[in-house]
């Protein structure tokens, strides 16, 4: 098997423009496709970008109600970032659960190095308190961030992840359209160099995280 390499410009265009999944709305998958970011037929979960993303330059609010400068607080740390929301019935909790399971398989020293950041795409409902409670059930060490939607949306777009403001469907269900990718940032370069899609399993993360922590290609 070989690692997939995708130019960041291509990943950005595809992820931001096409790869949106609807959480909390209709179960009709045809209405909310998740598009692959690569034509590569390799069965590896990781997509290594040949032109990594620069970290989002945003300051948000953590679950303690304190300001969190993403670039500063994650500098030199292996970091995973995911944009989603707590009322999501499927993709978001599954993604965070898979990462949590994989993280627990790491040696304690590596667990302490890894930072996992969940940024809400539904800040109107995801208060610091509710976000903290939701994440605690996944992994108490996970960092939850909220803030004003334009700032969150701009930060997501800067790393190729498209998100739209939450809306209601014809049944009154709140629907949040957001990219389902996880971006890994290297502790060596502080750049987002690996992308994972929503089909990534706990086993995939378990295999890859030791390399992510070292800043190596999975």
N, C-alpha and C positions, 0 to 999 in steps of 0.2 A: 504494500500500500504506500501511497505517496501523499505528502501534505499538499493541500490545495493552495495555490498562490493566486491572489486576485488583486489587480491594481486598485488602490483606494478610490480613485475617481470612478471606476466602474461600480465598486461596492457602494459608494455614496449614492450614485444615481439610481441604482436598482433598489437599495434598501430604503432610501428616503422617498422615492416616488412610487414604488410598487409594493414593498413588503410591509403591509399593514394588516393586522389581524384584529377582528372585532371581538371584544370581550364583553360579556354581559348582555348581549342582544340575542338575535336569532341563532339557532343551532344549525342553520343552513350553511354548511361550509362553503358552498359555491359562491355565497355572497361575501365571504371574507377570506380569500385565498392568501396563503403565505407563499411567496415566490422565492425560489432558491436564488442565492446571490451568485451562483457560478454554474457554468455548464459542465464543470468537472464531474466525472462519473465516479471518482474515488469515493469509498465509503467512510473516509475519515470525517469526524465531526468538525474538526478545526479547519478554518479557512485563514491561512496566514497571508496578510496583506503585504505586497511588496512596497507600498507607500503608506506607512502607518499614519493613523490619525493623531493630531495634536489633542491633548486633553481639553475638554470643555472648560472655558474660563468663566465659571459661574459660582456665585456665592448663594447658597440656599439655606434652609433651616432644618436642623436635625430633629430627632424625636424628643430631645430635651428642650426644644425651643431655642437652641443656640445657633448662631451663624456658623456655617460650614463652608469654608473656601475649598472647593474640590481640588484644585491644582495643588494648593499648599498642603492640605491634610493628607493627600495620597502620594506626595512626592517621595520617590525612592521605594515605594511599596508595591508589590504585586497586587493589582486591583481588578476586580470584575465589576462592570456596571450594567444595570438593566433598568429599562424604563417600563413601568406597568402601573397597576393600581390594585388596591386591596379588595375591591368588590368584584374583581375578575373571577369568574367561576371555574376557569380551567387553565389557560396557558400560564398566567403569572404565578399562581401557587405551585404549579407543577415544576416550573423552571426553578423557582427558589428552593423548592424541596429537593430537587435533584442536586443543586449546588451544595445545599446543606448536608446531604448524605455523603457526597464526595469529600467535603471538607472534614467531616468527622473521621474519615479514613486516613487523614494525613497525620504525621507525627505532630505532637503538641507544639513543637517549635515552629513548624511550618503553618499550623493553624493560626498561630499568633501573628505570623507575617502577613497572611492573606487578608485583604480587605474586600468585602462584598458590599456594594452600594446599590440600593434600590431607590430609584427616583420616581415619584408618583407622576402619573399623567392625568390625574384627577384631583388636583389640589383643593378644589372646592369641598370635597368630601373627606379627603385624606388629611386630617389634621395631624400635627406631630404626635398627639396622644394616641389616636386610632392607628396611625401608621406604626408606632412603636409597639403597640399591643399585638398587631398582626405579625410583625417581623419576629417578635419574641417567640412566637409559636413555631417559627421556622428555625431560627438560630439567634440567640440573644446578642451575638457579636455583629450581626448584620447591621449596616448603617442605613437608616431611612432618611430620605430628604424630600422636602416639599418646598413650595414657594409660589411665586406668581407664574401663571401658565406661559406667558410669552418668554420669560427667562428660561424655563424648562424646555420649551419647544426649540428655542434657538440653540441651547446646549446639545440637545439630542440631534438636531440637524447637522451640527458641526462635526459629528462623528457618524454621519450617514444614516441616522435613525429618524424616520418620519413619525410624527404624532399629530393628531388632530384634537381639537377641543371636544370634550364629552358632549354627546347629544342623546336624545331619546328616540327610540324606534316607535313604530305605530302601535305597540302594545304598552308603551310607557316605560320600557326598560331603558336604563342608562347604558349607552354604548360608548366605549372608549376605543378609538382606532389608534393603534400604536405598533411600531416595529417590534418584532419579537426577538431581536438579536441581543446576545450578550457580547460585550466587547471586553477583551483582556488587555490590560496595560502592563508593560514591562517595567520591572523595578530598575532595570539598567538604563533605559532611554526615556521612561515616563510617557511613551507613546502607545497608542492603541494598535497593536500589531496582530491580534488574533480575533476572529469573529466566530461566534457559534449561533446556529439557528435554533428554532423552537423544537426541533426534533432531537436535539442533543440529550442523551440519557445520563443518568447518574453514573453509569459505568464509563461513559465517555469522559466526563469530568474527572472521575477518579483516576483515570489513566493519564490525563493531560495536566492536571493541576501541579504535580511535582515539577514539571518543566516550566509551567507558567511562573511559578514561584522563583525559579532561577533566571527567568527572562529568556528561556530557550524556546525554540520552535517545537511545538508538540507534533 
